[in-house]
Amino acid sequence: MRSLAAAAFVVGMASPATAHAFSHVVRPGETLAAIAQRVYGNAKMETVLAGANFLDVQGGSAPVPGMRLEIPAPGFHRVSSNETWITLALEWLGDGKRADVLARINHGVAWIPPVDGQEIQIPYVLTVIAADGDRMDQLAHRYIGDANRAWELEAYNGRKASSTGAVPLKRGEVVLVPILDLTLTEEGKRESHSGLEQGRSAEGRALDAQRHADAEIPLLLADLRAGRYVEVVARGNRILGSGELTKVQLGSVHRALLDAYVALDAPAAAAGACAAFRINEPTIKWDPAFVSPKVRNACPPPSPPPPPPSGSASAAPSASAPAARGAGARDR
């Protein structure tokens, strides 16, 4: 029962509308390393797949056949007149101060604007929810393959740079990780184009999914109240897999899944449901009168970021930074 619960929470997790990624349904015998080798040409990129799908939370969960994964991919944009790296970084990466990152991935420099009509690459940005003991150098090693590049993550997230990146992060802290060397193989491109074309032909499907969720969520909550936790896991993931839902609907489903996973003693799945719930309902505070201690312990509120050094305006993260996982580029 616990293995079912631990694996199921990632099925159908929704991406932000601006994320450039495509879906893949896990086949029998497939591993993350095998998928990464096929779509990226590099099995080590399995860490990016794991992070994008919250499979590395609390010790990690293995993908199972039938699970729907988000496959991160770079995006592209055709430059218009008067666009600069600063305006493009503000639009695509959430902060004009990230212009150097966008320029560098396109072999430019931030102070020389791109050429009108130039097609530029937009990096996929992975959202990581820090766990106890996580450090920026560890995240740099895990997701971009070089612990010495921790300073890049600190700069991207508006943090004061440390000498080694070895300062522990606070549990629940959101860290944005731009994946600059993400490229698709020819097979990966074919799979991406197929997935995107299916998405373009799905007009009205989101509305159907949202109406379906409106009908199913009351039944989901009834299962939860009755203690039918396995049914909650099954129904909740069917709702998530039905299509693009609203943030309120996603918050309701992940909140129910959190309670069910806690009851099923599945801490890895509960941590993943908590992370997804916090992304969709970031301002919610637990009321001890209505939320059990086990749920509060499994999903504590994020720790507030440390105050910036006195007189340093650049040390605080930008308020415009995207806070949803996989905030990458729109379709070409």
SVG drawing of the C-alpha trace seen along z (x, -y; Angstrom):
<svg xmlns="http://www.w3.org/2000/svg" viewBox="-20 -51 55 55">
<polyline fill="none" stroke="black" stroke-width="0.4" points="0.0,0.0 2.8,-2.4 4.6,-1.8 1.5,-2.7 1.0,-5.9 4.7,-6.9 4.7,-6.7 1.3,-8.0 1.5,-11.7 3.4,-12.8 0.9,-11.6 -0.5,-14.5 1.2,-17.3 0.3,-20.5 2.8,-22.9 2.5,-26.6 1.1,-27.8 4.5,-29.3 6.5,-26.2 8.0,-24.7 7.8,-21.0 6.0,-18.0 4.4,-15.0 5.6,-11.4 3.8,-8.3 6.2,-5.9 6.3,-2.5 7.1,0.8 10.7,1.2 11.6,-2.5 13.8,-4.3 14.5,-8.0 18.1,-7.4 16.8,-5.6 14.3,-8.4 17.1,-11.0 19.4,-9.2 16.8,-9.0 15.5,-12.6 18.7,-14.4 21.5,-12.0 22.7,-12.1 21.6,-9.6 22.9,-11.9 20.1,-14.4 17.8,-12.0 18.3,-14.3 16.5,-17.1 13.6,-14.7 13.4,-13.7 13.4,-17.3 10.8,-18.5 8.5,-15.7 9.2,-15.9 10.6,-12.4 13.6,-13.3 11.7,-14.5 12.4,-12.8 14.6,-10.1 12.9,-9.8 10.3,-7.7 10.8,-5.5 8.6,-6.1 6.0,-3.3 4.3,-2.3 1.5,-4.6 2.9,-7.6 2.7,-10.9 6.0,-12.8 6.9,-16.3 9.9,-16.3 11.7,-19.7 12.8,-21.2 14.3,-24.5 12.0,-27.1 12.6,-29.6 11.6,-33.1 12.0,-35.3 13.3,-38.7 11.3,-41.8 12.6,-45.3 13.5,-47.2 13.7,-44.1 16.8,-43.9 18.2,-41.2 16.8,-43.0 13.3,-43.2 13.5,-39.6 14.8,-38.4 12.0,-40.3 9.4,-38.6 10.8,-35.1 12.8,-34.7 10.9,-37.0 13.6,-39.6 15.6,-41.9 18.7,-41.3 18.9,-37.8 19.7,-39.3 23.3,-38.0 22.0,-34.4 19.8,-34.8 22.5,-36.5 25.1,-34.0 23.1,-30.9 22.7,-32.6 26.4,-33.5 25.9,-37.2 26.5,-39.8 23.9,-41.6 24.9,-45.1 24.6,-44.4 21.0,-43.8 20.0,-40.8 19.4,-41.3 15.9,-41.9 14.5,-38.6 17.1,-36.5 15.8,-33.3 17.0,-32.9 16.9,-29.9 15.0,-30.3 16.3,-28.0 14.0,-25.7 13.9,-26.9 13.5,-24.1 11.8,-25.0 13.4,-23.1 11.8,-23.0 14.7,-22.8 14.7,-19.9 16.5,-19.8 20.2,-19.9 20.1,-21.1 22.9,-23.5 23.3,-25.5 26.5,-23.7 24.6,-20.4 21.8,-21.6 24.4,-22.9 26.1,-19.5 22.8,-17.6 21.1,-19.6 23.9,-21.3 26.7,-18.9 29.2,-21.3 29.2,-22.3 31.5,-25.2 28.7,-26.8 26.7,-27.4 27.4,-31.1 25.4,-31.1 22.3,-29.8 22.8,-32.3 23.0,-35.2 20.0,-33.9 17.9,-33.7 19.1,-37.2 21.0,-35.7 24.1,-37.1 27.0,-35.0 28.9,-32.8 32.4,-31.6 31.4,-27.9 27.6,-27.8 27.8,-25.5 25.4,-27.6 22.4,-25.4 19.1,-26.4 15.9,-26.6 13.5,-23.8 10.7,-24.8 12.8,-27.5 12.2,-27.8 15.3,-27.8 15.1,-28.4 17.6,-26.5 18.1,-27.5 19.1,-24.4 21.4,-26.1 22.8,-23.0 19.4,-21.3 19.3,-20.1 17.0,-17.5 18.2,-14.7 16.4,-14.2 14.3,-11.6 13.6,-14.0 12.6,-16.7 10.2,-14.3 8.6,-13.4 8.4,-17.0 6.8,-18.1 4.3,-15.2 3.4,-16.2 3.0,-19.9 0.9,-19.2 -1.4,-17.1 -1.6,-20.1 -2.5,-22.5 -5.3,-20.3 -6.9,-20.2 -9.0,-23.3 -11.7,-23.1 -10.0,-20.2 -9.0,-22.3 -12.5,-23.5 -13.7,-19.9 -11.1,-18.9 -12.0,-21.8 -15.7,-20.9 -14.8,-17.3 -12.7,-18.4 -15.6,-20.5 -17.7,-17.3 -15.0,-15.0 -13.5,-17.1 -16.5,-16.8 -16.3,-13.0 -12.6,-13.1 -13.3,-15.0 -16.0,-12.6 -13.5,-9.7 -11.1,-11.5 -13.6,-12.2 -14.6,-8.5 -11.0,-7.4 -10.8,-5.7 -7.2,-6.9 -6.3,-4.5 -9.4,-5.7 -8.3,-9.3 -4.9,-8.6 -6.5,-6.9 -9.3,-9.5 -6.9,-12.4 -4.4,-11.4 -7.1,-10.7 -8.3,-14.2 -4.7,-15.6 -4.3,-13.5 -7.5,-14.7 -6.0,-17.9 -5.1,-21.5 -6.8,-22.6 -7.1,-25.9 -4.8,-26.7 -7.6,-26.4 -8.5,-23.0 -4.9,-21.9 -4.6,-23.2 -7.7,-21.2 -6.5,-18.0 -3.0,-18.2 -4.3,-19.1 -6.4,-15.9 -3.5,-13.9 -1.3,-15.3 -3.8,-14.1 -4.1,-10.7 -0.4,-10.1 0.2,-11.1 -2.5,-8.6 -0.9,-5.9 2.5,-6.6 4.1,-7.5 6.4,-10.4 8.0,-10.8 4.6,-11.1 3.4,-13.4 6.4,-15.7 5.7,-15.9 2.0,-16.6 3.0,-19.3 5.4,-20.9 2.7,-20.9 0.1,-22.3 2.5,-25.1 3.1,-26.1 -0.6,-26.4 -1.6,-27.8 1.5,-29.6 -0.2,-31.8 -2.1,-29.1 -1.3,-28.8 -2.3,-25.8 -4.9,-26.2 -4.0,-23.8 -7.7,-23.6 -8.5,-21.9 -5.2,-20.4 -3.6,-17.4 -0.1,-17.6 1.0,-14.8 -0.1,-16.9 1.5,-20.0 4.8,-18.1 4.7,-16.6 4.0,-20.0 5.5,-22.8 5.3,-26.4 8.3,-27.6 10.8,-29.4 11.0,-33.2 14.1,-34.1 16.9,-35.8 16.8,-39.6 19.1,-41.3 22.3,-42.9 21.8,-46.5 21.9,-48.8 22.0,-46.0 19.0,-46.2 20.2,-43.5 20.4,-40.8 16.6,-40.3 15.0,-38.0 12.9,-39.8 9.2,-39.9 8.6,-39.1 10.6,-35.9 8.5,-32.9 7.5,-30.6 6.0,-27.6 8.0,-24.6 9.3,-24.4 8.8,-28.1 10.5,-28.0 9.4,-29.2 6.3,-29.4 5.8,-27.3 7.6,-28.5"/>
</svg>
